[in-house]
Amino acid sequence: MDLEPLDPAYVAQQLSHPPFVSIAGVVNVRDLGSYPTHHPRMLTRPGLVYRSGEISHITPEGMRQLKELGISTIYDLRSETEMLRYETPIPTVDGVEIVHIPVFKTEDYSPEAMAKRFELYASGKTEAFMVLYSQILDNAGPAFAVVLRHIRDRPDSPCLFHCTAGKDRTGILAAILLKLVGVDDETIARDYALTRVGREPAREMIMKRLSKVPYFATNTEAALNMFSSRAETMLAFLQMLEERYGGVEEYVKKVVGLTDEDIATIRKNFLVPDSSQHSHTTTVTSPAPDIDTPNGSKTQS
């Protein structure tokens, strides 16, 4: 059963290798670089975009590691209500700008809305996650725009984005970015599923947190379903994105508000030539010089 605790030795081994990155006090940190794409001999650019769970418990060592990675901007997708409920405020990190861009507004976290959302999560069913993920898509345009414009405008300034667990809002944004630059669905789904390992060190804390929610207090299986990050869930999401919005480009243009030119620039900035030097490193490399634009033309750096 994929909800049982994972072997600690296996977790430690996995977390010590790419795409996982170590930032003390932060779980589920991964580099979105070094993934193959459908562009010939091009990979996603390592050392530019990172994803993670909440950073509220980052340690001084973790702050030092952030600086070593060159991360100068962090984007927080959580709501104010979450931060208050879980007592996880935005920390202060010298030299790092933390930008609060909540996907959901406070009113979406009324007791009634949260009960419905928890009930959907608790089922663990792919169909339930599609309801939740459609809500994320419908609400996240402005927040996602901020992160995508960072990649468009600041290709030499590494950034990190996160929500609470680094799974749903973070996973959807990561999927949209990877899909936009040509990563295939199976690879995106595998990246999503890595959260099962990435969150494991926080398992006890998460279960303790959930035990304070009446819905989960007497329903351990429902609480465990909150850990679910199955590859098939992401594959279903990508299919829904195609069916509901006509694909990632149409979503990014109609909901996020970017243009074909923006998309072309993001691709140019987030792709690099495939070589032995580009394998989940933490060094920012130069943007790709020549990438297909959405309409099939070329863009030069």
C-alpha positions in Angstrom: 0.0 0.0 0.0 1.5 3.3 -1.0 0.3 5.1 2.1 2.4 3.0 4.5 5.6 4.6 5.9 8.6 4.3 3.6 11.8 2.6 4.6 14.0 5.4 6.2 17.1 4.1 4.5 15.4 4.2 1.1 14.1 7.7 1.8 17.6 8.9 2.8 19.1 7.4 -0.3 16.6 9.0 -2.6 16.8 12.4 -0.9 20.6 12.4 -1.4 20.3 12.3 -5.2 18.9 14.7 -7.8 16.4 16.0 -8.4 16.2 16.4 -4.6 18.1 19.3 -3.1 19.0 19.7 0.6 17.8 22.9 2.4 17.8 22.3 6.1 14.3 22.7 7.7 12.5 22.5 4.3 11.1 19.3 2.9 10.4 18.1 -0.6 12.9 20.5 -2.3 13.6 19.6 -5.9 15.4 21.2 -8.9 13.1 21.3 -12.0 16.2 21.2 -14.3 17.8 18.4 -16.3 14.5 16.9 -17.6 14.5 15.9 -21.3 12.1 17.6 -23.7 10.7 17.0 -27.1 13.1 19.8 -28.4 16.0 17.8 -29.9 19.0 17.6 -27.6 17.5 20.2 -25.1 16.9 19.8 -21.4 15.2 21.9 -18.8 17.8 24.3 -17.3 19.2 23.1 -13.9 19.8 25.6 -11.1 17.1 28.0 -12.1 13.7 26.9 -10.8 13.1 24.9 -7.6 10.0 23.6 -5.9 9.4 22.7 -2.2 7.1 22.5 0.8 6.7 25.4 3.2 9.8 27.2 4.3 8.6 28.4 7.7 10.9 26.1 9.6 14.1 26.8 7.6 17.2 26.7 9.8 20.3 29.0 9.7 22.0 26.1 7.8 19.1 26.1 5.3 19.4 29.8 4.8 23.1 29.3 4.0 22.2 26.6 1.5 19.6 28.9 -0.2 22.4 31.4 -0.8 24.7 28.7 -2.1 22.0 27.7 -4.6 21.8 31.4 -5.6 18.1 31.5 -4.8 17.2 35.2 -4.4 13.4 35.0 -4.7 10.9 32.7 -3.1 7.2 32.6 -4.1 4.8 31.5 -1.5 1.5 30.2 -2.9 -0.2 29.7 0.5 -3.2 31.6 1.9 -3.0 33.8 5.0 -5.5 31.5 6.7 -3.2 28.5 6.2 -0.3 30.3 7.8 -2.4 31.3 10.8 -4.0 27.8 11.2 -0.7 25.9 11.0 1.4 28.7 12.8 3.7 28.8 9.8 4.4 32.5 9.1 6.7 33.7 6.3 10.2 33.8 7.6 12.8 36.5 7.1 15.8 35.3 5.1 18.6 37.9 4.6 19.2 38.5 0.9 16.1 36.6 -0.2 12.9 38.3 -1.3 9.8 36.3 -0.3 6.8 37.2 -2.4 3.4 36.1 -1.1 1.1 35.2 -4.1 -1.8 33.1 -2.6 -3.6 30.8 -5.1 -6.8 30.9 -2.9 -8.2 33.9 -1.2 -9.2 33.9 2.4 -12.9 33.3 1.6 -12.0 30.0 0.0 -10.9 28.8 3.4 -14.3 29.1 5.2 -15.1 26.1 7.4 -17.6 24.9 4.8 -15.2 25.1 1.9 -12.4 23.4 3.9 -14.7 20.6 5.0 -15.6 19.9 1.4 -12.0 20.1 0.3 -10.8 17.8 3.1 -13.6 15.3 2.2 -12.4 15.3 -1.5 -8.8 14.7 -0.4 -9.7 12.0 2.0 -11.2 9.8 -0.6 -7.8 9.5 -2.3 -9.6 9.0 -5.7 -8.2 10.5 -8.9 -11.7 12.0 -9.7 -11.6 13.9 -6.4 -8.2 15.3 -7.1 -9.4 16.5 -10.5 -12.1 18.6 -8.8 -9.5 20.1 -6.5 -7.0 20.7 -9.3 -9.7 22.3 -11.5 -10.2 24.7 -8.6 -6.5 25.5 -8.5 -6.5 26.1 -12.3 -9.5 28.4 -12.0 -8.0 30.5 -9.2 -4.2 30.4 -9.8 -3.8 32.6 -12.9 -2.5 35.7 -11.2 -0.2 33.8 -8.9 1.2 31.5 -11.7 1.7 34.6 -13.8 4.1 36.1 -11.3 6.4 33.0 -11.3 6.3 32.5 -15.1 7.2 36.2 -15.6 10.1 35.7 -13.3 11.4 33.0 -15.6 10.7 35.2 -18.6 12.4 38.3 -17.2 15.1 37.1 -14.8 16.8 34.1 -16.4 19.9 34.5 -14.3 18.1 34.8 -10.9 17.2 31.4 -9.5 13.8 31.1 -7.7 11.8 28.7 -5.6 8.1 28.3 -5.3 6.1 26.5 -2.6 2.8 25.9 -0.9 2.3 24.0 2.3 3.1 20.5 1.3 4.7 21.2 -2.1 2.3 18.8 -3.7 -0.9 20.3 -5.2 -0.6 24.0 -6.0 3.2 23.6 -6.3 2.7 20.4 -8.3 0.3 22.0 -10.7 2.6 25.0 -11.3 5.6 22.7 -11.9 3.6 20.6 -14.3 2.4 23.7 -16.3 6.0 25.0 -16.5 7.5 21.6 -17.5 4.7 20.9 -20.1 5.1 24.4 -21.5 8.7 23.8 -22.4 8.2 20.4 -23.8 8.7 17.8 -21.1 6.5 14.7 -21.8 3.6 13.7 -19.6 5.2 10.6 -18.2 8.2 12.5 -16.9 6.0 15.2 -15.4 4.0 12.5 -13.7 7.1 10.9 -12.3 8.2 14.3 -10.9 4.8 14.8 -9.3 5.0 11.3 -7.7 8.4 12.1 -6.1 6.5 14.1 -3.5 5.7 10.8 -1.9 9.4 10.5 -1.0 10.0 14.2 -0.5 7.3 14.6 2.2 8.2 11.5 4.1 10.5 13.3 6.6 7.5 15.4 7.6 5.1 12.6 7.9 4.8 12.7 11.7 4.4 16.5 11.8 1.7 16.3 9.0 -0.3 13.6 10.8 -0.1 15.5 14.1 -1.4 18.6 12.2 -4.2 16.7 10.6 -5.2 15.1 13.9 -6.4 18.6 15.0 -8.9 18.7 12.2 -12.2 17.1 13.3 -12.7 15.3 10.0 -9.4 13.4 10.4 -9.3 13.0 14.1 -11.0 9.5 14.0 -10.2 8.6 10.4 -6.5 7.7 9.9 -7.0 6.3 6.4 -8.5 9.6 5.3 -5.6 11.5 6.8 -3.1 9.1 5.1 -4.8 9.8 1.7 -3.5 13.4 2.1 -0.1 11.9 1.3 -1.2 10.6 -2.0 0.8 11.8 -5.0 0.3 9.1 -7.6 1.6 9.4 -11.1 -1.8 8.5 -12.5 -3.3 11.5 -10.8 -0.9 13.9 -12.7 -1.6 12.1 -16.0 -5.3 12.6 -15.4 -4.7 16.3 -14.6 -2.7 16.8 -17.8 -5.6 15.2 -19.8 -8.1 17.5 -18.0 -5.9 20.5 -18.9 -6.1 19.5 -22.5 -9.8 18.8 -22.5 -10.9 21.9 -20.5 -8.5 24.5 -21.8 -7.2 23.1 -25.1 -3.7 22.4 -23.7 -1.1 24.2 -21.6 -0.4 27.1 -24.0 -4.1 28.0 -24.2 -4.4 27.9 -20.4 -1.3 30.1 -20.0 -2.6 32.6 -22.5 -6.3 32.7 -21.5 -6.1 32.3 -17.7 -2.5 33.3 -16.8 -2.4 36.1 -19.3 0.8 35.5 -21.1 1.4 35.9 -24.9 3.0 33.7 -27.5 6.1 35.9 -27.2 6.2 35.4 -23.4 6.0 31.6 -23.9 8.8 31.6 -26.4 11.0 33.6 -24.1 10.3 31.3 -21.2 11.3 28.3 -23.4 14.5 30.1 -24.4 15.4 30.9 -20.8 14.5 27.5 -19.3 16.1 25.2 -21.9 19.7 24.3 -22.4 21.6 22.0 -24.7 21.8 18.4 -23.6 25.4 17.6 -22.6 27.2 15.6 -19.9 27.5 18.8 -17.9 23.8 19.3 -17.5 22.7 16.6 -15.0 20.8 18.2 -12.0 23.6 20.5 -11.1 23.0 23.6 -8.9 24.9 26.0 -11.2 22.9 28.4 -13.3 23.7 27.8 -17.0 23.1 30.0 -20.0 19.7 30.1 -21.6 19.1 28.2 -24.8 20.0 30.2 -27.9 17.4 28.9 -30.4 14.1 27.4 -29.4 10.8 26.9 -31.3 8.1 29.5 -30.6 4.5 28.4 -30.2 3.8 29.2 -33.9 6.8 27.3 -35.2 9.1 30.2 -35.8 12.5 30.7 -34.1 13.6 33.1 -31.4 17.2 34.2 -31.0 18.9 35.2 -27.8 
